Structures are given as structure tokens and as C-alpha cells.
Amino acid sequence: MKVLNKYIIVDKLVEKKTTSSGLIMSGDEYKDMRYQYGNVINFGPLVSGMEIGDKIMFDRVSGHEVIIEDDRMFILQEKDVVCVL
């Protein structure tokens, strides 16, 4: 797969959090948060500051979800990435 320009293909991470009492919260509790985590699968030649496999934080309302080879992935632009973790 060849990604063009400043686009990034991301595998969304399922967000789970364990409370201090040991309860595991599902991803539904994170819907109100503005940012989401993902792993970089591939990116275009004009993207800088990240490598394949990096964990990133990006704006939840940006980008588009697609299915590539039976896998759900997310395509977003470099400007929507908040930070590389």
C-alpha cells in the first residue's frame, strides 16, 4: 500500500482503563475524550517526525475509517496528530 502526501494510516487502539478498585472500564467511557490513541501503520512521503509502529494521539473527530484487507484502519492527516508517544 502506498500512502500519498501527508496522510497517515493508523490502527486504532482499544482504550481500556483499570480503576483503583480493579474495575476495567470499556471504551464507551472514553467517548467524551477529545483525543484517541493509535499505532502508525504507514505514512506518506511528506510526513515527518514519526516512524512506523509509533504510538500517536490524534483528534477523535478527524480522519476516516476504512477497511483494508479485512482490517479496520483509520486514515488521517498529519495536522490531526497531537503527539507521538
Number of C-alpha atoms within 10 A of each C-alpha: 6 8 14 12 13 15 20 23 23 26 19 19 13 11 14 13 14 10 9 7 6 8 9 11 13 12 12 9 11 14 10 8 9 11 17 19 21 22 20 21 17 20 25 16 13 11 16 10 7 16 14 13 13 15 20 20 19 24 16 15 10 15 17 11 15 13 9 10 7 7 9 12 20 20 19 20 18 19 12 17 18 13 12 16 11
